[in-house]
Amino acid sequence: MAYQSAGYYLEEFEIGTCYESAGRTITEADVVGFAGLSGDFNQLHMSEEFASKTMFGRRIAHGALGLIIATGLSVQMRVFEGTDIAFLELTARYTAPLYIGDTIHLELTPTEIIHSKKPDRGVLKLMARLITQDGRCVLESPWSIMMKTKPNIDADKNERGELI
């Protein structure tokens, strides 16, 4: 059986509809692994003693870790699987601390659909939010993703209506 994508085409997204991922818990291994990968060993992330004396009262996860996990959760949702072309842009606004032990989920809400001059693609703009188990939003991130449009089957027919 041939591969069939699970993702939505551009015109299948509904403006204002919230698409929600499963939850995922931020672990010690996540923070340590991200510090090693990024080189960001800031004491706020790595030292309980240091972090206990800050406004957060304990260690927090890297903000960029939350952003990267958000993109991973979007992949697990499969809404872009096989129908995305390119991640064009994102910005990040960190709205609350992300703690080790928080269970987060991703909420994606389409805000705009922009059709391209090329009929096979367009741009989906959406707001991505990471939400904790107690309802705190820790990240707001507008995304722009180039998406495929539904194939126009009629475009592949000759004047007699036969597939070519």
C-alpha positions in Angstrom: 0.0 0.0 0.0 1.4 3.4 -1.0 2.0 6.1 1.7 -0.9 8.4 2.3 -0.2 11.6 4.2 -2.2 12.3 7.3 -1.8 16.1 7.1 -4.4 18.7 6.3 -4.2 20.6 3.1 -4.2 24.4 3.4 -7.9 24.8 2.7 -8.8 22.1 5.3 -7.7 24.2 8.2 -10.4 26.2 9.9 -9.7 29.7 11.1 -10.2 30.0 14.8 -10.4 26.2 15.4 -8.0 25.0 18.2 -6.1 21.9 17.3 -4.6 20.3 20.5 -1.7 17.9 21.0 -1.3 15.2 23.6 0.6 16.2 26.8 4.3 15.8 27.5 6.2 16.2 30.8 9.3 18.2 30.9 12.1 16.1 32.5 15.5 16.6 34.1 16.9 14.7 31.1 15.2 17.2 28.7 16.9 20.1 30.4 20.3 18.5 30.7 20.2 17.2 27.2 19.2 20.6 25.8 22.0 22.3 27.8 24.5 19.9 26.3 23.2 20.3 22.8 22.9 24.1 22.9 25.8 24.9 25.2 23.4 26.9 27.4 24.5 25.9 31.0 23.0 29.0 32.6 22.8 28.5 36.4 19.0 29.2 36.3 18.6 25.9 34.4 21.5 23.9 36.0 21.8 24.9 39.6 19.0 24.3 42.1 21.0 26.3 44.7 21.3 29.3 42.4 17.7 29.1 41.1 16.2 28.9 44.5 17.3 32.4 45.2 15.8 33.9 42.0 12.2 35.1 41.4 11.3 31.6 40.1 12.3 29.9 43.4 13.6 26.8 41.5 15.2 25.7 38.3 13.3 26.4 35.1 13.6 24.8 31.7 15.2 26.8 28.8 12.6 28.9 26.9 14.1 27.6 23.6 13.5 24.1 24.8 9.8 24.8 25.1 9.8 26.2 21.6 11.6 23.2 20.2 9.2 20.8 22.0 6.3 22.8 20.6 7.5 22.1 17.0 7.9 18.4 18.0 4.4 18.2 19.4 3.1 19.7 16.1 4.8 16.8 14.3 3.2 14.3 16.6 -0.2 15.8 15.9 0.3 14.8 12.2 -1.7 17.9 11.0 1.2 18.9 8.7 2.4 15.4 7.8 3.1 15.2 4.1 1.3 18.5 3.4 3.7 21.1 4.7 6.3 22.5 2.3 8.4 24.8 4.5 8.4 26.4 7.9 8.7 30.0 6.9 8.7 32.0 10.2 8.1 32.0 13.9 8.6 34.3 16.8 8.5 33.4 20.5 7.1 35.2 23.5 7.7 33.6 26.8 4.8 34.4 29.0 5.5 32.3 32.2 8.3 30.0 33.4 8.4 26.4 32.2 9.4 24.2 35.2 10.9 20.7 35.2 7.9 18.4 35.9 5.4 20.6 34.1 3.2 18.6 31.7 2.6 20.7 28.6 0.4 20.4 25.5 0.4 22.4 22.3 -2.5 24.4 21.0 -2.5 25.5 17.3 -5.1 28.0 16.2 -5.1 29.0 12.5 -5.4 32.8 12.1 -5.0 33.4 8.4 -4.9 31.5 5.1 -3.0 33.2 2.2 -3.4 31.6 -1.2 -0.3 31.8 -3.5 -0.1 32.7 -7.2 1.0 29.1 -7.5 -2.2 27.0 -7.3 -0.5 24.1 -5.5 0.5 26.0 -2.3 -0.2 28.8 0.1 0.7 30.1 3.6 -1.0 29.1 6.8 -0.6 31.5 9.7 -1.4 30.3 13.1 -0.8 30.9 16.8 1.0 28.2 18.7 0.6 28.1 22.5 2.2 25.8 25.1 -0.1 25.3 28.0 0.8 23.6 31.3 -1.3 21.1 33.3 -2.7 24.0 35.4 -3.6 26.1 32.4 -0.6 28.5 32.4 0.4 29.6 28.9 4.2 29.5 28.9 4.8 30.3 25.2 2.9 32.2 22.5 4.4 31.8 19.0 3.0 33.0 15.7 4.0 30.6 12.9 3.9 30.8 9.2 4.0 27.6 7.2 3.9 27.0 3.5 1.4 24.3 2.8 0.2 22.2 -0.1 -3.3 22.8 -1.4 -5.6 20.0 -2.4 -4.7 18.5 -5.8 -7.0 19.7 -8.6 -7.9 16.4 -10.2 -9.7 18.1 -13.0 -6.5 19.9 -14.0 -5.1 16.5 -14.9 -7.8 15.7 -17.4 -7.9 16.3 -21.2 -10.8 18.0 -23.1 -12.7 14.7 -23.1 -12.5 14.5 -19.2 -10.0 11.6 -19.3 -7.2 11.5 -16.8 -3.8 12.3 -18.4 
